Amino acid sequence: MGDPTSTGIPVPASGSGRPGDETDPAASQTAPNTCPACGGSGRLENKPCPECEGTGMVTVTVGDA
């Protein structure tokens, strides 16, 4: 997976959430995970994935949070 900024795909600001995130990225007991909607490619039907905003990653809750 290449640099998203070189492909014209917007990259969310550090600490900001994406539509597919389960929780705020700054919250405790969270981790990045492959976006289930696009399988980590960042694309759906040749467009940026709306769930991860083209990054291929979402923030998920881990553990017993």
CNS distance restraints for C-alpha pairs under 8 A (distance, minus, plus):
assign (resid   1 and name CA) (resid  41 and name CA) 7.36 0.50 0.50
assign (resid   2 and name CA) (resid   6 and name CA) 7.80 0.50 0.50
assign (resid   3 and name CA) (resid   7 and name CA) 7.06 0.50 0.50
assign (resid   4 and name CA) (resid   8 and name CA) 6.69 0.50 0.50
assign (resid   4 and name CA) (resid   9 and name CA) 5.42 0.50 0.50
assign (resid   4 and name CA) (resid  10 and name CA) 7.15 0.50 0.50
assign (resid   4 and name CA) (resid  11 and name CA) 6.84 0.50 0.50
assign (resid   4 and name CA) (resid  54 and name CA) 7.43 0.50 0.50
assign (resid   4 and name CA) (resid  55 and name CA) 6.74 0.50 0.50
assign (resid   5 and name CA) (resid   9 and name CA) 5.81 0.50 0.50
assign (resid   5 and name CA) (resid  10 and name CA) 6.56 0.50 0.50
assign (resid   5 and name CA) (resid  11 and name CA) 6.80 0.50 0.50
assign (resid   9 and name CA) (resid  48 and name CA) 6.64 0.50 0.50
assign (resid   9 and name CA) (resid  53 and name CA) 7.69 0.50 0.50
assign (resid   9 and name CA) (resid  54 and name CA) 5.91 0.50 0.50
assign (resid   9 and name CA) (resid  55 and name CA) 7.86 0.50 0.50
assign (resid  10 and name CA) (resid  53 and name CA) 6.90 0.50 0.50
assign (resid  10 and name CA) (resid  54 and name CA) 6.94 0.50 0.50
assign (resid  11 and name CA) (resid  53 and name CA) 7.11 0.50 0.50
assign (resid  11 and name CA) (resid  54 and name CA) 7.31 0.50 0.50
assign (resid  11 and name CA) (resid  55 and name CA) 6.65 0.50 0.50
assign (resid  12 and name CA) (resid  16 and name CA) 6.29 0.50 0.50
assign (resid  12 and name CA) (resid  17 and name CA) 7.36 0.50 0.50
assign (resid  12 and name CA) (resid  18 and name CA) 7.22 0.50 0.50
assign (resid  12 and name CA) (resid  53 and name CA) 7.50 0.50 0.50
assign (resid  15 and name CA) (resid  24 and name CA) 7.68 0.50 0.50
assign (resid  15 and name CA) (resid  25 and name CA) 5.78 0.50 0.50
assign (resid  15 and name CA) (resid  26 and name CA) 6.09 0.50 0.50
assign (resid  16 and name CA) (resid  24 and name CA) 7.31 0.50 0.50
assign (resid  16 and name CA) (resid  25 and name CA) 6.88 0.50 0.50
assign (resid  17 and name CA) (resid  21 and name CA) 6.31 0.50 0.50
assign (resid  17 and name CA) (resid  23 and name CA) 7.69 0.50 0.50
assign (resid  17 and name CA) (resid  24 and name CA) 5.84 0.50 0.50
assign (resid  17 and name CA) (resid  25 and name CA) 6.30 0.50 0.50
assign (resid  17 and name CA) (resid  59 and name CA) 7.95 0.50 0.50
assign (resid  18 and name CA) (resid  51 and name CA) 6.71 0.50 0.50
assign (resid  18 and name CA) (resid  52 and name CA) 5.69 0.50 0.50
assign (resid  18 and name CA) (resid  53 and name CA) 6.57 0.50 0.50
assign (resid  18 and name CA) (resid  58 and name CA) 6.87 0.50 0.50
assign (resid  19 and name CA) (resid  50 and name CA) 7.09 0.50 0.50
assign (resid  19 and name CA) (resid  51 and name CA) 5.06 0.50 0.50
assign (resid  19 and name CA) (resid  52 and name CA) 6.47 0.50 0.50
assign (resid  19 and name CA) (resid  53 and name CA) 7.61 0.50 0.50
assign (resid  20 and name CA) (resid  35 and name CA) 7.52 0.50 0.50
assign (resid  20 and name CA) (resid  50 and name CA) 7.93 0.50 0.50
assign (resid  20 and name CA) (resid  51 and name CA) 4.35 0.50 0.50
assign (resid  20 and name CA) (resid  52 and name CA) 5.71 0.50 0.50
assign (resid  20 and name CA) (resid  58 and name CA) 5.88 0.50 0.50
assign (resid  20 and name CA) (resid  59 and name CA) 7.64 0.50 0.50
assign (resid  21 and name CA) (resid  25 and name CA) 7.79 0.50 0.50
assign (resid  21 and name CA) (resid  51 and name CA) 7.83 0.50 0.50
assign (resid  21 and name CA) (resid  52 and name CA) 7.70 0.50 0.50
assign (resid  21 and name CA) (resid  58 and name CA) 5.01 0.50 0.50
assign (resid  21 and name CA) (resid  59 and name CA) 4.71 0.50 0.50
assign (resid  21 and name CA) (resid  60 and name CA) 6.16 0.50 0.50
assign (resid  22 and name CA) (resid  58 and name CA) 7.78 0.50 0.50
assign (resid  22 and name CA) (resid  59 and name CA) 6.11 0.50 0.50
assign (resid  22 and name CA) (resid  60 and name CA) 5.13 0.50 0.50
assign (resid  22 and name CA) (resid  61 and name CA) 6.54 0.50 0.50
assign (resid  23 and name CA) (resid  27 and name CA) 7.03 0.50 0.50
assign (resid  23 and name CA) (resid  30 and name CA) 7.66 0.50 0.50
assign (resid  23 and name CA) (resid  59 and name CA) 6.59 0.50 0.50
assign (resid  23 and name CA) (resid  60 and name CA) 6.49 0.50 0.50
assign (resid  23 and name CA) (resid  61 and name CA) 6.79 0.50 0.50
assign (resid  24 and name CA) (resid  59 and name CA) 7.40 0.50 0.50
assign (resid  25 and name CA) (resid  30 and name CA) 6.67 0.50 0.50
assign (resid  25 and name CA) (resid  31 and name CA) 7.63 0.50 0.50
assign (resid  25 and name CA) (resid  59 and name CA) 5.88 0.50 0.50
assign (resid  26 and name CA) (resid  30 and name CA) 7.77 0.50 0.50
assign (resid  29 and name CA) (resid  61 and name CA) 5.91 0.50 0.50
assign (resid  29 and name CA) (resid  62 and name CA) 5.42 0.50 0.50
assign (resid  29 and name CA) (resid  63 and name CA) 6.56 0.50 0.50
assign (resid  29 and name CA) (resid  65 and name CA) 6.33 0.50 0.50
assign (resid  30 and name CA) (resid  59 and name CA) 6.42 0.50 0.50
assign (resid  30 and name CA) (resid  60 and name CA) 5.45 0.50 0.50
assign (resid  30 and name CA) (resid  61 and name CA) 4.45 0.50 0.50
assign (resid  30 and name CA) (resid  62 and name CA) 5.39 0.50 0.50
assign (resid  31 and name CA) (resid  59 and name CA) 5.55 0.50 0.50
assign (resid  31 and name CA) (resid  60 and name CA) 5.58 0.50 0.50
assign (resid  31 and name CA) (resid  61 and name CA) 6.57 0.50 0.50
assign (resid  31 and name CA) (resid  62 and name CA) 6.67 0.50 0.50
assign (resid  32 and name CA) (resid  57 and name CA) 6.20 0.50 0.50
assign (resid  32 and name CA) (resid  58 and name CA) 5.61 0.50 0.50
assign (resid  32 and name CA) (resid  59 and name CA) 4.52 0.50 0.50
assign (resid  32 and name CA) (resid  60 and name CA) 6.24 0.50 0.50
assign (resid  33 and name CA) (resid  57 and name CA) 5.44 0.50 0.50
assign (resid  33 and name CA) (resid  58 and name CA) 5.43 0.50 0.50
assign (resid  33 and name CA) (resid  59 and name CA) 6.03 0.50 0.50
assign (resid  33 and name CA) (resid  60 and name CA) 6.50 0.50 0.50
assign (resid  34 and name CA) (resid  39 and name CA) 6.28 0.50 0.50
assign (resid  34 and name CA) (resid  40 and name CA) 4.97 0.50 0.50
assign (resid  34 and name CA) (resid  56 and name CA) 6.00 0.50 0.50
assign (resid  34 and name CA) (resid  57 and name CA) 4.66 0.50 0.50
assign (resid  34 and name CA) (resid  58 and name CA) 6.28 0.50 0.50
assign (resid  35 and name CA) (resid  39 and name CA) 5.46 0.50 0.50
assign (resid  35 and name CA) (resid  40 and name CA) 5.12 0.50 0.50
assign (resid  35 and name CA) (resid  42 and name CA) 7.81 0.50 0.50
assign (resid  35 and name CA) (resid  51 and name CA) 7.34 0.50 0.50
assign (resid  35 and name CA) (resid  52 and name CA) 6.33 0.50 0.50
assign (resid  35 and name CA) (resid  56 and name CA) 5.29 0.50 0.50
assign (resid  35 and name CA) (resid  57 and name CA) 4.79 0.50 0.50
assign (resid  35 and name CA) (resid  58 and name CA) 5.38 0.50 0.50
assign (resid  36 and name CA) (resid  40 and name CA) 7.18 0.50 0.50
assign (resid  37 and name CA) (resid  49 and name CA) 7.52 0.50 0.50
assign (resid  37 and name CA) (resid  51 and name CA) 6.69 0.50 0.50
assign (resid  38 and name CA) (resid  42 and name CA) 5.91 0.50 0.50
assign (resid  38 and name CA) (resid  43 and name CA) 6.04 0.50 0.50
assign (resid  38 and name CA) (resid  44 and name CA) 6.00 0.50 0.50
assign (resid  38 and name CA) (resid  49 and name CA) 6.44 0.50 0.50
assign (resid  38 and name CA) (resid  56 and name CA) 6.87 0.50 0.50
assign (resid  39 and name CA) (resid  56 and name CA) 7.07 0.50 0.50
assign (resid  40 and name CA) (resid  55 and name CA) 7.57 0.50 0.50
assign (resid  40 and name CA) (resid  56 and name CA) 3.89 0.50 0.50
assign (resid  40 and name CA) (resid  57 and name CA) 6.16 0.50 0.50
assign (resid  41 and name CA) (resid  54 and name CA) 7.69 0.50 0.50
assign (resid  41 and name CA) (resid  55 and name CA) 7.71 0.50 0.50
assign (resid  41 and name CA) (resid  56 and name CA) 5.23 0.50 0.50
assign (resid  42 and name CA) (resid  48 and name CA) 5.85 0.50 0.50
assign (resid  42 and name CA) (resid  49 and name CA) 5.26 0.50 0.50
assign (resid  42 and name CA) (resid  52 and name CA) 6.75 0.50 0.50
assign (resid  42 and name CA) (resid  53 and name CA) 7.10 0.50 0.50
assign (resid  42 and name CA) (resid  54 and name CA) 3.98 0.50 0.50
assign (resid  42 and name CA) (resid  55 and name CA) 5.11 0.50 0.50
assign (resid  42 and name CA) (resid  56 and name CA) 4.07 0.50 0.50
assign (resid  42 and name CA) (resid  57 and name CA) 7.72 0.50 0.50
assign (resid  43 and name CA) (resid  47 and name CA) 5.33 0.50 0.50
assign (resid  43 and name CA) (resid  48 and name CA) 4.57 0.50 0.50
assign (resid  43 and name CA) (resid  49 and name CA) 4.70 0.50 0.50
assign (resid  43 and name CA) (resid  54 and name CA) 6.05 0.50 0.50
assign (resid  43 and name CA) (resid  56 and name CA) 7.75 0.50 0.50
assign (resid  44 and name CA) (resid  48 and name CA) 6.23 0.50 0.50
assign (resid  44 and name CA) (resid  49 and name CA) 5.21 0.50 0.50
assign (resid  48 and name CA) (resid  53 and name CA) 6.01 0.50 0.50
assign (resid  48 and name CA) (resid  54 and name CA) 4.53 0.50 0.50
assign (resid  49 and name CA) (resid  53 and name CA) 5.33 0.50 0.50
assign (resid  49 and name CA) (resid  54 and name CA) 4.96 0.50 0.50
assign (resid  49 and name CA) (resid  55 and name CA) 7.98 0.50 0.50
assign (resid  49 and name CA) (resid  56 and name CA) 7.73 0.50 0.50
assign (resid  50 and name CA) (resid  54 and name CA) 7.10 0.50 0.50
assign (resid  51 and name CA) (resid  58 and name CA) 7.80 0.50 0.50
assign (resid  52 and name CA) (resid  56 and name CA) 5.71 0.50 0.50
assign (resid  52 and name CA) (resid  57 and name CA) 5.78 0.50 0.50
assign (resid  52 and name CA) (resid  58 and name CA) 5.76 0.50 0.50
assign (resid  61 and name CA) (resid  65 and name CA) 6.66 0.50 0.50
